[in-house]
Amino acid sequence: MDYVPRMRGLLVLMLVGLAAAAAVALAGQDARGPSFTAPHTRRAAERDAGVLLRTVVLPSGASRLSREPAASRGVLGRRGPAEAYVDMVDRHGWWRVPGSWQAVLAFIEAHAPTGSTQFTAGGGGSDTNVHETSFVAFHWPGTAGTRTRQLTLTIAATPGGTSYIRVDAHVAWLIPRSVAEQIPNAVRVIEITRGLHGRPPAISVTVKDPTQVRTLTTLANGLPIVQPGEFDGCNTARAIGAVEPQITFTFLAAPGEPALAVAKEPANETEPDRCGPMALTIAGVEQTALLQGPKLVAAAERLLNKKI
């Protein structure tokens, strides 16, 4: 059996599960079980990863190792999905466990860490040096400032009947939207249009009421930014979206003056989409794209009592 392709498949499955866990974290659920911080920095995320690593429950007779076991022939040297995000830390350790990989995996699945939920598991492959590899991953609900908290256990069973485990604690923190990415307070007019790029808009509305302008600007400034790695692989979908209608918010100090900021949302989006974030420019400079753009569209429709 070809080990390398199977291992690559394992990592793909782990990344898919990691994305699902990130979605749960972004939903803002309360964490239970271990006592977490709410990191906005690498140092805080490192603390949380250390907490996660201490929650693992292994079979009787497990002994911790100081380095990757030579018997795993490099299988347990990989960091796995932690490399997918620049804002993620990885704390890990290795253990030797007596027994077959099936028995070890069954024990781990039956003893999920406190407060966690198992969200993925699978097998990787085998070769002449490692009989079988498998993995199981758990995640914790997120708190403010955290994208995801995850514990992944990779098991490598050797011909001698001993299993080795690598445990990775992954914590990704939310990068907050910076002050430089905020729409200026000088906005007094908002022009809202809907239409295809390069064509006259099908709908055009000018908002001048100070309360409405302030409400929409404040809401736009409260939208979260896209996190690193979240929309990788979406370039093709974004290109297709260029021929679809867009809703454009142009923020002005006065009619006819240069735009202070411009936000563009795919018109057919009704909820945040994996490949449909809101594009934002400030003074003509492209900024990090925004999530939850449909909230701004819905708020404008409510305020104006008009379908956009």
Summary of the structure (lengths in Angstrom):
residues: 308
radius of gyration: 24.1
end to end distance: 56.6
largest distance: 77.7
contacts: 984
relative contact order: 0.14
helix: 30%
strand: 29%
